[in-house]
Amino acid sequence: MAILDSQGRLFGKVSILDLGAALVILMVVVGIFLFPGTGRSVAQINSDTKPVEVDLVVRGLNVSDAPSLINKFQTEKKTKIIIRNQPHGEIDIKSIRQLARTVVVPQPDGSVKALPDPRTDIFSVDLLMTLSGKVQVTKDGAIMGGSKVKIGTSIELEGLDYNFNATVIGVRIS
């Protein structure tokens, strides 16, 4: 009896293609159970966790009662953040303050001055916030929630009754 017959079967019983498919499935199952991986993302490998302070600016936030929103941030001292559509979780609010709105006014001598904005837009507010927490530090910078946090990064703040975007203007790693 020949090892391979005219139809490609071993010893006339098992097809070579079926045997190859069974070996591939067996190798995949062995690979999954014997080498499951570390479960860590690439951004977290070889990195240290350090405290960080992130300064955010919020421009033109439309809110009916700005003082109560600011008071809410100051009393709760926590907010949830989302970076590049990836939830990070809760982070501490270190400080928040309302920025004065100004307008650039040309002067008769050709110079310009920033003067208080005379327009009364009572439903629009600018805020400066400082958030603090822990981040993974790599050679590329701070990694928060699996995303890099650098100046210019947009961060979404979310709570029970608010959801708005802010822009990072400063990152201080301790």
Buried (B, 14 or more C-beta within 10 A) or exposed (E): EEEEEEEEBBEEEEEEEEEEEEEEEEEEEEEEEEEEEEEEEEBBEEBEEEEBBBBBBBEEBEBEEBEEBBEBBEEEEEBBBBBBEEEBEEBEBBBBEBEEBEEEEEEEEEEEEEEEEEEEEEEEBBBBBBBBBBBBBBEEBBBBBBBBBEEEBEBBBEBEEEEBEBBBBEBEBE
